[in-house]
């Protein structure tokens, strides 16, 4: 599996999220109590950047800033309307203080497929 070095682990403290790019794809990188998650950064409902939304670390989810849909960070599931399609999830590894994100997501993003 190919990986991209996207950040130093200490640049994304617990409770924070940032937008990074992985092979031309926008990715929301979130730190939930020291565990990193990477999901596609574009909401599957309203084309909003999820990294501009809100992280709920207690529930392990991100809220879309446009229409308020929630997505689980562990598996990308859309858990509240108006979103219904899940987010692609990227594998994450922390090695030597660096966050590495895999280039192949779990599924294609709905807006990226014909």
C-alpha positions, -999 to 999 in steps of 0.1 A, spaced: 0 0 0 13 34 -9 13 61 17 18 99 18 34 117 47 9 145 55 19 160 89 39 158 120 17 141 147 22 170 171 9 195 145 -26 180 149 -33 179 186 -61 158 202 -95 174 193 -82 190 161 -86 183 125 -69 196 93 -74 193 56 -45 176 38 -41 163 3 -34 127 -6 -28 120 -43 -50 149 -53 -78 140 -30 -89 163 -2 -87 145 32 -99 155 66 -73 143 91 -87 142 127 -70 134 160 -94 118 185 -77 114 218 -44 105 201 -59 82 175 -57 96 139 -85 92 114 -86 101 78 -118 105 57 -126 122 24 -129 160 32 -160 166 10 -194 159 25 -213 134 5 -244 155 6 -235 192 1 -200 195 -12 -187 212 20 -153 208 35 -156 187 66 -123 200 80 -141 234 82 -168 217 103 -168 205 139 -151 175 155 -170 157 183 -142 136 198 -164 121 225 -186 105 198 -158 100 172 -176 120 145 -174 151 124 -202 175 116 -206 191 82 -206 229 84 -232 233 56 -262 212 66 -252 196 99 -248 160 88 -227 138 110 -202 112 99 -184 86 119 -147 88 116 -139 51 121 -159 38 91 -172 70 73 -208 61 79 -234 90 75 -252 89 108 -276 118 104 -295 134 75 -294 150 51 -263 129 42 -270 92 34 -238 81 15 -208 72 36 -174 89 33 -144 71 19 -120 62 47 -82 62 43 -58 40 63 -36 60 88 -3 51 104 18 71 128 55 63 124 84 82 139 62 111 148 48 115 113 13 108 101 11 87 70 -22 83 51 -28 55 26 -36 66 -10 -64 41 -15 -96 48 3 -121 22 14 -146 32 -14 -148 59 -40 -164 92 -31 -199 95 -46 -190 127 -64 -160 111 -80 -178 83 -97 -196 85 -130 
